[in-house]
Amino acid sequence: MTDLDMNWVLSTPALLGIAAAAIALLLVLIMKFKVHAFLSLIIVSLLTAVATGIPTASLMPTLLLGFGSTLAGVALLVGLGAMLGRMLETSGGAQVLTEALISRFGEKRAPLALAVASLMLGFPIFFVAGLVVMLPIIFAVARRLGGSFLGYAFPSAVAFSVMHIFVPPHPGPVAATGLLGADVGLVLIFGLLVALPTWYVVGHLFGGYVGRKYNIPVPSILRGTSDSFKEFESTPKVGTVLTLLLLPIGLIFLNTGLNMAATAGLVSLGDTWVQILRTLGETPVALLITVLLAMILLGVQKHKSGNLIEAVVDSALGPVSSVILITGAGGMFGGVLRASGIGNAIADSLDAVGLPVIVAGFVIAAVVRIAQGSATVALTTAAALLQPVVMSNTTFNPVELAAIVLALAAGSVFAGHVNDSGFWLVSRFFEMDTKTTLKTWTVGQALVGIVGFVIALAIYLVAGML
């Protein structure tokens, strides 16, 4: 089922009003009446689907499509990542790496060291997978040094976010690059020029502010609570821990590198060896391989019985089940808003305003992002709308085209809130309530959009003068 299967009769103002009312109702249910976020998201998704006129026969398929498609992208990554994190935690591996980081960079620069590692890991790995893999290390550092958990976690989360939204080979900028005919190499280079200063302003400066303002305790979501797990401690070497952290990154980078090589005509995706290596580099497969290797390196060599290792791995799934379900329900809500046609209706209206191309692209992507939640949908929608204008204008030079792509990317990340599955992922993993998440993560994402757009606009203007 696609949006094209629906025939909507509601006007853009009506759709916008319904979306605003739905978001307000969701916040009231969660913040005022303390209804669980999972139940609140299901209730509001159902009411929104009815209010926007989705036919009765399509009601449940629409809800399940949004829920299922989100879980398909999140559940495997979160589940496997949580298993890896629990083994690193209970074996003492996270503590070993923590001590090494603190010894090398010092206590005051530990948050910066975590963020720099996240920036590097965020180049080939998606936001969700990267954050889940890094969380055990962030937890361990925060417990070791004390203070608000946000001071350590926020800079790293923003690092993964800016790399995911601005830098190829992530899907959003790659799709926009293709639609607008930009050069992927230039988008990569200038994407880094946008992402790094944006991270410094939002991740480092604003992250330091929220870390001081909001005293968030270290979450216990990936931490073992049973004394029976103490015998699992094997005090692995730093090299072993780094191997387990870098292996999925290397495999995923292998996948994305082969894709880029195929685009450049260096290899053929039809070759068997390329297909095998790309499969090994698919994120769920890469994490599965790493989890199996962790069982060997962290457990089996010391504990001949697999019962203890099985218990440790199984204990990781219970705490993250809530994260997975709430994230899926957030995807359901965003899916309903997308199916209602609100994103396309708003984009078409803004397209007729007549703003400069780069400004119009940012505004369209930002409004569509706020309205329906998905950054990828917002980015591809804005790029598709601008495609005729951009492709017909032969005066744009390659750098200007890259800047337009990055401006759209900045708009697509703007102010992620309750209709974005990533919002709930951060909220639950950081164990923050909805209000605090809005004040920290949503504001931070808005700043990422604004700062990123300002830098992209500067690149565009300078390129136009050359």
Disulfide bonds with the S-S distance in Angstrom:
none
